[in-house]
């Protein structure tokens, strides 16, 4: 059997959905996120027959589905389709986690993904359904947190991130970061958990304190004049894939993507060196950060980046690293209420918020010192 590129192998159905100025195949079907794989497979087959005319006459024996490891938001499947000519086509099905619309703007994601795919980032978007999407399959392995700090890979991530930040996504270029954070804050500060243990943990949070910290952070970062770019906003190891044979790196999963600040995207990425265990002793050293910055700022001649530019990006990134902790801490509170995925989101809130508090004095001092010196120059 020969695996082929689905982008050239399937014919979409007549139903379509607009994503900005691009139209993609769409099915009105849904797939129950909670089903076990054997029970889910008939629904996947029905979906594919509805979505792609090319496969409408195949029976269920031509389809095979397998669970992929993924993040803590969605459910990912690899589906193989054996066609009548003997070719086998591989695709990825992403089923949105329940209630993720509380934290993810799906219309914004869909508009971005088609343009990013055209620009060479991530898999091809092949079709959408009511609670998910079908994409081409990437023949690569998902990175782990320790991979990201390897100098060669760090340099490649930096180069690709620079290119990613240069993609033009149609629509408003207004940064959405603080709008999203304060939406999260508003939703997170009025929650009630049915589980008594969760509710008791939740009551320990001072939202007045959190709001004060957010206001101070917004004021501080606003003085740094960080460039506004289309940011990935979730560049953790699980959203980076590598084909070791071809040494090709892929960015995937753009559901949190938006116009935002350059320093946030980089600082958020550095936070992810800690992995889901949140071991922040693994946060990159200054030398490791400078290695990344050189390849980001001047991919062709990284050794020609000036000390002034390195320091400026270091301060910018360090400040927005704090914002990243607050963003995901508030996100976690909402997920603790809404998500059915087995993950201790409340504990994750405290891990992120406590790390913010541990680092804030050091980071605020660095930024204020830099801003003070800049004014005297």
C-alpha positions as CSV (number, residue, x, y, z in Angstrom):
1,X,0.0,0.0,0.0
2,X,1.2,3.5,-0.8
3,X,0.4,6.5,1.4
4,X,-0.5,9.6,-0.6
5,X,-1.0,13.3,0.0
6,X,-4.7,13.8,0.8
7,X,-4.6,17.3,-0.5
8,X,-4.4,15.8,-4.0
9,X,-6.4,12.7,-3.3
10,X,-9.9,13.7,-2.1
11,X,-12.7,15.6,-3.5
12,X,-14.6,17.7,-1.0
13,X,-18.4,17.7,-0.6
14,X,-20.6,20.4,-1.9
15,X,-21.2,21.9,1.6
16,X,-18.7,24.6,2.5
17,X,-17.7,27.1,5.2
18,X,-16.1,30.4,4.7
19,X,-12.9,31.2,6.5
20,X,-12.3,34.9,5.7
21,X,-11.7,34.9,1.9
22,X,-11.2,31.1,1.7
23,X,-13.8,28.4,1.5
24,X,-13.3,25.0,3.1
25,X,-15.4,21.8,3.0
26,X,-17.8,21.5,6.0
27,X,-20.0,18.9,7.5
28,X,-22.8,19.7,10.0
29,X,-22.1,16.4,11.8
30,X,-20.7,16.3,15.3
31,X,-18.5,13.6,17.0
32,X,-18.9,12.9,20.7
33,X,-15.6,13.7,22.3
34,X,-16.3,11.3,25.2
35,X,-16.8,8.1,23.1
36,X,-14.3,5.3,23.3
37,X,-12.5,4.7,20.0
38,X,-14.5,1.6,18.9
39,X,-17.8,3.4,19.4
40,X,-16.5,6.6,17.8
41,X,-15.2,4.9,14.6
42,X,-18.7,4.6,12.9
43,X,-19.3,8.3,13.5
44,X,-15.9,9.1,12.0
45,X,-16.7,7.0,8.9
46,X,-20.0,8.8,8.5
47,X,-18.3,12.1,8.8
48,X,-15.7,11.3,6.2
49,X,-18.3,10.1,3.8
50,X,-20.3,13.3,4.3
51,X,-17.2,15.5,4.0
52,X,-15.4,13.9,1.1
53,X,-17.2,12.6,-2.0
54,X,-14.2,10.6,-3.0
55,X,-14.8,8.2,-0.1
56,X,-18.6,8.1,0.0
57,X,-18.9,4.5,-1.4
58,X,-16.3,2.9,0.9
59,X,-17.5,0.6,3.6
60,X,-16.2,0.8,7.2
61,X,-13.5,-1.8,6.7
62,X,-11.6,0.7,4.6
63,X,-11.2,3.0,7.7
64,X,-8.8,2.6,10.6
65,X,-8.7,5.1,13.6
66,X,-6.0,5.4,16.3
67,X,-5.7,7.7,19.3
68,X,-2.8,10.2,19.1
69,X,-1.2,11.7,22.2
70,X,-2.1,15.4,22.4
71,X,-2.5,18.3,24.7
72,X,-5.0,19.0,27.4
73,X,-7.7,20.7,25.3
74,X,-8.7,18.5,22.3
75,X,-8.8,14.8,21.3
76,X,-6.6,13.8,18.4
77,X,-7.0,10.8,16.1
78,X,-5.0,9.4,13.2
79,X,-7.3,8.0,10.5
80,X,-6.1,5.9,7.6
81,X,-8.3,5.3,4.6
82,X,-7.6,2.4,2.2
83,X,-8.8,3.5,-1.2
84,X,-10.1,1.1,-3.9
85,X,-6.9,1.6,-5.9
86,X,-4.9,0.3,-3.0
87,X,-3.5,3.7,-1.9
88,X,-3.7,4.5,1.8
89,X,-4.4,8.1,2.9
90,X,-3.5,9.4,6.4
91,X,-5.3,12.3,8.0
92,X,-5.6,13.8,11.5
93,X,-8.9,14.5,13.1
94,X,-9.1,17.0,15.9
95,X,-12.2,16.9,18.0
96,X,-12.6,20.0,20.1
97,X,-12.7,19.5,23.9
98,X,-16.2,20.3,25.4
99,X,-16.8,23.9,26.3
100,X,-13.6,25.1,24.7
101,X,-15.5,28.0,23.2
102,X,-15.2,29.6,26.6
103,X,-11.4,30.1,26.1
104,X,-10.9,29.7,22.3
105,X,-12.3,31.9,19.5
106,X,-12.9,29.2,16.8
107,X,-13.8,31.6,14.1
108,X,-10.5,33.4,14.6
109,X,-8.7,30.1,14.6
110,X,-10.3,29.0,11.4
111,X,-9.5,32.2,9.6
112,X,-5.9,32.0,10.7
113,X,-5.2,28.4,10.0
114,X,-6.0,28.5,6.3
115,X,-3.6,31.4,5.8
116,X,-0.9,29.9,7.9
117,X,-1.2,26.7,6.1
118,X,-0.9,28.5,2.8
119,X,2.3,30.1,4.1
120,X,3.7,26.7,4.9
121,X,2.9,26.4,8.6
122,X,1.2,23.3,10.0
123,X,-0.8,20.7,8.2
124,X,-3.3,21.5,5.5
125,X,-6.9,22.1,6.5
126,X,-9.0,19.7,4.6
127,X,-12.4,20.2,6.1
128,X,-14.3,21.2,9.2
129,X,-17.3,19.7,11.1
130,X,-19.4,21.1,13.9
131,X,-16.9,20.3,16.7
132,X,-13.6,19.8,15.0
133,X,-11.5,19.7,11.9
134,X,-9.7,17.3,9.5
135,X,-6.1,18.0,8.5
136,X,-3.4,16.4,6.6
137,X,-1.2,14.0,8.5
138,X,2.4,15.2,9.4
139,X,5.0,12.4,9.3
140,X,6.9,13.6,12.3
141,X,7.3,13.1,16.0
142,X,6.1,15.5,18.7
143,X,8.9,17.2,20.6
144,X,9.3,16.9,24.4
145,X,10.2,19.8,26.6
146,X,13.9,18.8,26.8
147,X,14.2,18.9,23.0
148,X,13.4,22.6,22.9
149,X,16.6,23.6,24.7
150,X,18.9,21.8,22.3
151,X,20.9,24.6,20.6
152,X,20.3,23.4,17.0
153,X,16.6,23.0,17.6
154,X,16.3,26.2,19.6
155,X,17.9,28.1,16.6
156,X,15.5,26.5,14.2
157,X,12.4,27.3,16.3
158,X,13.6,30.9,16.6
159,X,14.0,31.1,12.8
160,X,10.6,29.6,12.1
161,X,9.0,31.8,14.7
162,X,10.4,34.9,13.0
163,X,8.9,33.8,9.7
164,X,5.6,32.9,11.5
165,X,5.4,36.4,12.9
166,X,5.7,37.9,9.4
167,X,2.6,36.1,8.1
168,X,-0.2,38.6,7.3
169,X,-3.6,37.4,8.6
170,X,-6.5,39.3,7.1
171,X,-8.7,41.3,9.5
172,X,-8.0,43.6,12.5
173,X,-4.3,43.8,13.5
174,X,-5.3,45.0,17.0
175,X,-3.5,42.9,19.7
176,X,-6.0,40.7,21.5
177,X,-3.8,39.6,24.5
178,X,-5.2,41.9,27.1
179,X,-8.8,41.6,25.8
180,X,-8.4,37.8,26.2
181,X,-6.8,38.0,29.6
182,X,-9.5,40.2,31.1
183,X,-12.2,38.1,29.5
184,X,-10.6,35.1,31.3
185,X,-10.4,37.1,34.5
186,X,-14.1,38.0,34.3
187,X,-15.2,34.4,33.7
188,X,-12.8,33.0,36.2
189,X,-13.8,35.3,39.1
190,X,-17.4,34.1,39.2
191,X,-17.2,30.4,39.1
192,X,-18.8,27.8,41.3
193,X,-17.5,24.2,41.4
194,X,-19.8,21.2,42.3
195,X,-16.8,19.4,43.8
196,X,-16.3,20.6,47.4
197,X,-12.5,20.2,47.3
198,X,-12.3,22.3,44.1
199,X,-14.6,24.9,45.6
200,X,-12.5,25.2,48.8
201,X,-9.3,25.6,46.7
202,X,-11.0,28.2,44.6
203,X,-12.0,30.2,47.7
204,X,-8.3,30.7,48.6
205,X,-7.8,32.9,45.5
206,X,-7.9,36.6,46.0
207,X,-9.2,38.0,42.7
208,X,-8.7,41.5,44.0
209,X,-5.0,40.7,44.2
210,X,-5.0,39.1,40.8
211,X,-6.7,42.1,39.2
212,X,-4.2,44.4,40.8
213,X,-1.3,42.4,39.4
214,X,-2.9,42.4,35.9
215,X,-3.3,46.2,35.9
216,X,0.4,46.6,37.0
217,X,1.6,44.2,34.4
218,X,-0.4,45.8,31.6
219,X,1.0,49.2,32.5
220,X,4.6,47.9,32.7
221,X,4.5,46.0,29.4
222,X,2.7,48.9,27.7
223,X,5.9,51.0,28.2
224,X,8.1,48.5,26.3
225,X,6.5,49.1,22.8
226,X,6.8,45.5,21.9
227,X,6.1,44.8,18.2
228,X,2.6,43.5,17.4
229,X,2.7,40.3,15.3
230,X,0.4,37.4,14.6
231,X,1.5,35.1,17.5
232,X,1.1,31.4,18.0
233,X,0.6,32.0,21.8
234,X,0.9,28.3,22.7
235,X,4.3,27.2,21.5
236,X,4.8,24.3,23.9
237,X,6.6,21.1,23.0
238,X,3.3,19.4,22.1
239,X,2.8,21.9,19.3
240,X,6.2,21.4,17.7
241,X,6.9,18.4,15.5
242,X,10.1,17.2,13.9
243,X,10.8,14.9,11.0
244,X,14.2,13.6,12.1
245,X,15.1,12.1,8.7
246,X,14.4,15.3,6.9
247,X,15.3,17.6,9.9
248,X,12.1,19.5,9.2
249,X,10.3,21.3,12.0
250,X,6.6,22.0,12.1
251,X,4.4,24.3,14.1
252,X,0.9,23.0,14.7
253,X,-2.3,23.8,16.5
254,X,-3.1,27.5,16.1
255,X,-6.2,27.6,18.2
256,X,-4.9,30.3,20.5
257,X,-3.3,32.3,17.7
258,X,-4.0,36.0,17.5
259,X,-2.4,39.3,16.9
260,X,-0.4,39.9,20.0
261,X,3.0,41.0,21.3
262,X,6.3,39.5,20.1
263,X,7.6,39.3,23.7
264,X,4.6,37.3,24.8
265,X,5.0,34.6,22.2
266,X,8.7,34.2,23.0
267,X,8.3,34.4,26.8
268,X,5.4,32.0,26.7
269,X,7.6,29.6,24.7
270,X,10.4,29.9,27.3
271,X,7.9,29.1,30.1
272,X,7.1,25.8,28.3
273,X,10.7,24.6,28.8
274,X,9.3,23.6,32.2
275,X,6.9,21.0,30.7
276,X,3.5,20.1,32.2
277,X,5.2,19.3,35.5
278,X,6.0,23.0,35.7
279,X,9.7,22.5,36.7
280,X,10.7,26.2,36.3
281,X,14.3,25.4,37.2
282,X,14.4,24.5,33.5
283,X,13.6,28.0,32.4
284,X,16.3,29.0,29.9
285,X,19.4,30.7,31.1
286,X,20.3,34.2,29.8
287,X,22.9,32.7,27.5
288,X,20.3,30.2,26.2
289,X,17.8,33.1,25.6
290,X,20.5,35.1,23.8
291,X,21.2,32.1,21.5
292,X,17.5,32.1,20.6
293,X,17.3,35.9,20.2
294,X,20.2,35.9,17.8
295,X,18.6,33.4,15.5
296,X,15.2,35.2,15.8
297,X,16.5,38.7,15.1
298,X,18.9,37.8,12.3
299,X,18.4,34.2,11.1
300,X,21.0,34.6,8.3
301,X,23.7,36.3,10.4
302,X,22.9,35.6,14.1
303,X,26.3,36.6,15.3
304,X,25.9,40.1,14.0
305,X,23.0,41.0,16.4
306,X,24.0,43.9,18.6
307,X,24.2,43.8,22.4
308,X,21.7,46.6,22.5
309,X,19.1,44.6,20.5
310,X,19.7,41.5,22.6
311,X,19.2,43.4,25.9
312,X,16.0,45.0,24.6
313,X,14.5,41.7,23.6
314,X,15.6,40.1,26.8
315,X,13.8,42.7,28.9
316,X,10.7,42.5,26.6
317,X,10.5,38.7,26.8
318,X,11.2,38.6,30.5
319,X,8.3,41.0,31.2
320,X,5.8,39.2,29.0
321,X,6.9,35.9,30.5
322,X,5.1,37.1,33.6
323,X,2.0,37.8,31.5
324,X,2.1,34.3,30.2
325,X,1.9,32.9,33.7
326,X,-1.2,35.0,34.4
327,X,-2.9,34.1,31.1
328,X,-2.6,30.4,31.7
329,X,-3.4,30.6,35.4
330,X,-6.8,32.2,34.6
331,X,-7.3,29.8,31.7
332,X,-6.9,26.9,34.0
333,X,-9.6,28.1,36.4
334,X,-12.1,28.1,33.5
335,X,-10.9,24.7,32.3
336,X,-11.3,23.3,35.8
337,X,-15.0,24.1,35.6
338,X,-15.7,23.3,31.9
339,X,-13.3,20.6,30.8
340,X,-14.0,16.9,31.0
341,X,-10.3,16.0,30.5
342,X,-8.6,14.3,33.4
343,X,-6.2,17.0,34.4
344,X,-5.8,19.0,37.7
345,X,-6.4,22.4,36.3
346,X,-6.9,24.0,39.7
347,X,-3.5,22.8,40.8
348,X,-2.1,24.2,37.5
349,X,-3.5,27.6,38.4
350,X,-1.6,27.7,41.6
351,X,1.6,26.4,39.9
352,X,1.5,29.3,37.4
353,X,0.3,32.0,39.8
354,X,2.9,31.1,42.4
355,X,5.7,31.2,39.8
356,X,4.5,34.6,38.7
357,X,4.7,35.8,42.3
358,X,8.1,34.3,42.7
359,X,9.5,36.1,39.7
360,X,7.6,39.3,39.6
361,X,9.9,41.5,41.8
362,X,13.0,40.5,39.8
363,X,11.3,41.0,36.5
364,X,9.7,44.3,37.4
365,X,13.0,45.7,38.6
366,X,14.7,44.6,35.4
367,X,12.1,46.3,33.2
368,X,12.0,49.5,35.3
369,X,15.8,49.8,35.3
370,X,15.9,49.3,31.6
371,X,13.2,51.9,31.0
372,X,14.9,54.4,33.3
373,X,18.2,54.0,31.5
374,X,16.5,54.3,28.1
375,X,15.1,57.7,29.0
376,X,18.5,59.1,29.9
377,X,20.1,58.0,26.7
